[in-house]
Amino acid sequence: MPEIPATMRQLRSLVTSDNEVRLSVATVDTPQPGEREVLIRVEAAPVNPSDLGLLLAMADVSRAVAGGSDGEPTVTAPIPEPVMRSLTARIGQEMTVGNEGAGVVVAAGASAEAQALLGRTVGFAGGATYGEYCLASPRMCLPLPEGADAVDGASSFVNPLTALGMVETMRNEGHSALVHTAAASNLGRMLNRICLADDVPLVNIVRRPEQARLLRDQGAVHVCDSSEPTFEADLVAALRETGATLAFDAIGGGTIAGQILNAMEAAIVTPDAPYSRYGSDVHKQVYVYGALDRRPIELHRRFGFAWGVGGWLLTPFLARTGGEDLARLRQRVAGELTTTFASHYTDQISLTEALDLETLQRYARMATGEKFLVRP
Amino acid sequence: MPEIPATMRQLRSLVTSDNEVRLSVATVDTPQPGEREVLIRVEAAPVNPSDLGLLLAMADVSRAVAGGSDGEPTVTAPIPEPVMRSLTARIGQEMTVGNEGAGVVVAAGASAEAQALLGRTVGFAGGATYGEYCLASPRMCLPLPEGADAVDGASSFVNPLTALGMVETMRNEGHSALVHTAAASNLGRMLNRICLADDVPLVNIVRRPEQARLLRDQGAVHVCDSSEPTFEADLVAALRETGATLAFDAIGGGTIAGQILNAMEAAIVTPDAPYSRYGSDVHKQVYVYGALDRRPIELHRRFGFAWGVGGWLLTPFLARTGGEDLARLRQRVAGELTTTFASHYTDQISLTEALDLETLQRYARMATGEKFLVRP
């Protein structure tokens, strides 16, 4: 095994009291694994929407400016005043970035779980995967199956377990079908494959005709395009057919969560039903797990009183999930890593390239079909 | 017992396809109780906010017009176009009105529970209490204690069980303190008395200084006035002191639900806490049980991902509550009917007077401190 260098390069994000975010590639000491930790040489780490929030701090990247030197580049971008209110706790703290990745375990603590991973290529979840090396807990490592490499395993945590978590949540909370927004995303296509395999009716909501086509080409049965004038009627029809009363929403801002609740209510209350002043007694739920749209959530209430909107995140879901169930989910991810849970990357970039202005403005867009992979 | 007349007078509300609501006092057959029903001669029925939604159909009462004859008055008022969308299921159906009331059981079905109530003065929940007679299920009747009359018992269901239901929900869902909006309402003052008696910390949110004074005069410890420039800071301070992570909101429209969630999060995350990209992991919940403000609910998200907003209604709460718990709650209402659960009425009106334009415009305002009692 090659020697581990004493220092390494790592991407950092800093919010300053001047209302700016400052990105840099820092040279820092390579960390040493504790007893129950492993050190991974990171080979690939995806840029997920959940990483961008921390990395870019909702700054206006169209006004980003390059700085630093060739070897130590920096980028600064202004953060709008209203956004700063929610970032005061970050000011002055250099944050590491990157929620997941894959690489080779090059050092391990003394514990048996850690030692068992030494030399293995693993997918893993951490908080600093945009760096040459990264510590992880063995619990958060998935040894990759025969024939899978680090690129295959880079996205083996966040999207696969989020998609499986949605289906688990649906079953645990007594629903029998799902609605998903931003459904043409990498995560959305993964959820579509799971639902097709598991016979779970899924209503896919997208925002553009080409996204609808992409999903239909992948076998999606119910696709509703919010840019179509018939969107609300299409959604009611799909909800009536599937009986979906649970939605996962990546958008989070604007009217979509309320539109889904209203469409669910319209699907439940048929036109010839007797009038009930409080609406149907069927519980309708939207879980918001993203914030693609930063505007406030706006709920126009025509959905009675049996409803809920709430936050949903992977980490608390995993914390609530028992060991046996979690093992079952991870087993499935490992077994179907290059099929159901395959991710496709359009661009591979180095840590330094991540600070190139044009590249940064491209991955900041989170465009459908585009996905970046950091190769530290 | 006096003879029961074959016909009786009853208030009706009709939504027409001309976008109007039409109120009338109809003469209808007096109903006969089924085996498990009782017939009550209604002596008093309160006008609750929950009655007004059905009665007035959100019409513009400032443009109401009187009609009919002296003995059979009618009122019509235009319904704004956007409101009509949620009322299509009502068009052409004459609706009875009045959720609760009190009176004497004058006839009873053959069942033992029904017979046991014959001749008793009871508080009761129904759907047609704005009439001279009304059917009810014995399960929804509360025999009034010695010394209490129909006026005392008229509001013995909706507000008392709603207020108790909030405290029960708080305990069942693992919270230890409460927030309440529109807290100077009849219901709010009742909740304040319950929380003082039970040592439940309560944060009262009101919209005017005189409402704050009224609650403080009744012993309320935490009162936050949303008309004050210091409102948000006051709310955070009260939430930090009480630890409240559950709110019941009667307003429902505008920014208040989101403001409460943001203040809860600010109270939990102290300024010196390390930055967490997903916010605190303490679940923060707002239940919306009213619609005093008809605008959309607008959530400005600075409260992380551990949150929920949802509908809450008395009827499903009662359906979820076991028989023993329900008996305990009803017992408490009966025992404290003229103290904790006392309602005060500023005006008593007949069925005909309910259709007097000036009177109607007054009770439609739902002004703090004003409460109307219908005496059919």
HADDOCK unambig.tbl for C-alpha pairs under 7 A between the chains (distance, minus, plus):
assign (segid A and resid 54 and name CA) (segid B and resid 277 and name CA) 6.62 0.50 0.50
assign (segid A and resid 86 and name CA) (segid B and resid 302 and name CA) 6.15 0.50 0.50
assign (segid A and resid 89 and name CA) (segid B and resid 271 and name CA) 6.76 0.50 0.50
assign (segid A and resid 89 and name CA) (segid B and resid 274 and name CA) 6.92 0.50 0.50
assign (segid A and resid 89 and name CA) (segid B and resid 275 and name CA) 5.20 0.50 0.50
assign (segid A and resid 90 and name CA) (segid B and resid 275 and name CA) 5.51 0.50 0.50
assign (segid A and resid 271 and name CA) (segid B and resid 89 and name CA) 6.82 0.50 0.50
assign (segid A and resid 274 and name CA) (segid B and resid 89 and name CA) 6.97 0.50 0.50
assign (segid A and resid 275 and name CA) (segid B and resid 89 and name CA) 5.22 0.50 0.50
assign (segid A and resid 275 and name CA) (segid B and resid 90 and name CA) 5.54 0.50 0.50
assign (segid A and resid 277 and name CA) (segid B and resid 54 and name CA) 6.66 0.50 0.50
assign (segid A and resid 296 and name CA) (segid B and resid 298 and name CA) 6.07 0.50 0.50
assign (segid A and resid 296 and name CA) (segid B and resid 299 and name CA) 5.17 0.50 0.50
assign (segid A and resid 296 and name CA) (segid B and resid 300 and name CA) 4.55 0.50 0.50
assign (segid A and resid 296 and name CA) (segid B and resid 301 and name CA) 6.53 0.50 0.50
assign (segid A and resid 297 and name CA) (segid B and resid 298 and name CA) 5.61 0.50 0.50
assign (segid A and resid 297 and name CA) (segid B and resid 299 and name CA) 4.96 0.50 0.50
assign (segid A and resid 297 and name CA) (segid B and resid 300 and name CA) 6.70 0.50 0.50
assign (segid A and resid 298 and name CA) (segid B and resid 296 and name CA) 6.06 0.50 0.50
assign (segid A and resid 298 and name CA) (segid B and resid 297 and name CA) 5.60 0.50 0.50
assign (segid A and resid 298 and name CA) (segid B and resid 298 and name CA) 4.63 0.50 0.50
assign (segid A and resid 298 and name CA) (segid B and resid 299 and name CA) 6.51 0.50 0.50
assign (segid A and resid 299 and name CA) (segid B and resid 296 and name CA) 5.16 0.50 0.50
assign (segid A and resid 299 and name CA) (segid B and resid 297 and name CA) 4.95 0.50 0.50
assign (segid A and resid 299 and name CA) (segid B and resid 298 and name CA) 6.51 0.50 0.50
assign (segid A and resid 300 and name CA) (segid B and resid 296 and name CA) 4.55 0.50 0.50
assign (segid A and resid 300 and name CA) (segid B and resid 297 and name CA) 6.69 0.50 0.50
assign (segid A and resid 301 and name CA) (segid B and resid 296 and name CA) 6.52 0.50 0.50
assign (segid A and resid 302 and name CA) (segid B and resid 86 and name CA) 6.24 0.50 0.50
assign (segid A and resid 305 and name CA) (segid B and resid 311 and name CA) 4.50 0.50 0.50
assign (segid A and resid 305 and name CA) (segid B and resid 312 and name CA) 6.16 0.50 0.50
assign (segid A and resid 305 and name CA) (segid B and resid 313 and name CA) 6.67 0.50 0.50
assign (segid A and resid 306 and name CA) (segid B and resid 311 and name CA) 5.55 0.50 0.50
assign (segid A and resid 307 and name CA) (segid B and resid 310 and name CA) 5.33 0.50 0.50
assign (segid A and resid 307 and name CA) (segid B and resid 311 and name CA) 5.38 0.50 0.50
assign (segid A and resid 308 and name CA) (segid B and resid 308 and name CA) 6.80 0.50 0.50
assign (segid A and resid 308 and name CA) (segid B and resid 309 and name CA) 5.64 0.50 0.50
assign (segid A and resid 308 and name CA) (segid B and resid 310 and name CA) 3.90 0.50 0.50
assign (segid A and resid 308 and name CA) (segid B and resid 311 and name CA) 6.45 0.50 0.50
assign (segid A and resid 309 and name CA) (segid B and resid 308 and name CA) 5.64 0.50 0.50
assign (segid A and resid 309 and name CA) (segid B and resid 309 and name CA) 5.26 0.50 0.50
assign (segid A and resid 309 and name CA) (segid B and resid 310 and name CA) 6.06 0.50 0.50
assign (segid A and resid 310 and name CA) (segid B and resid 307 and name CA) 5.33 0.50 0.50
assign (segid A and resid 310 and name CA) (segid B and resid 308 and name CA) 3.90 0.50 0.50
assign (segid A and resid 310 and name CA) (segid B and resid 309 and name CA) 6.06 0.50 0.50
assign (segid A and resid 311 and name CA) (segid B and resid 305 and name CA) 4.47 0.50 0.50
assign (segid A and resid 311 and name CA) (segid B and resid 306 and name CA) 5.54 0.50 0.50
assign (segid A and resid 311 and name CA) (segid B and resid 307 and name CA) 5.37 0.50 0.50
assign (segid A and resid 311 and name CA) (segid B and resid 308 and name CA) 6.45 0.50 0.50
assign (segid A and resid 312 and name CA) (segid B and resid 305 and name CA) 6.16 0.50 0.50
assign (segid A and resid 313 and name CA) (segid B and resid 305 and name CA) 6.69 0.50 0.50
